[in-house]
Amino acid sequence: MPPVIDPEKCTKCGICVDICSEDVFYESKQGEIPTVTYPEECIHFAGCVYNCPSEAIRLRIPLPMQLVYKPSEDIELPWD
């Protein structure tokens, strides 16, 4: 699932466009709200979310990824 940009919060800074390693925002214009051009290329590493200064981006994690996700603090390691 692609990132979702809140147009009311977005400051059009372009950081998300620059930080995305998969070029999900390909050909987004400087000074405009970024366009999710290739949503299927999003690998959910959340660089756009964490680097957005106005907190205008959120990720929709696909259900199969949610089912296998377990926060690292909940994992018990055998040597602990």
Secondary structure, DSSP 8 states (H G I E B T S, - for coil): --EEE-TTT-----HHHHH-TT-TTTT--TTS----S-GGG-----HHHHH-TT--EEE---HHHHHH---GGG---TT-
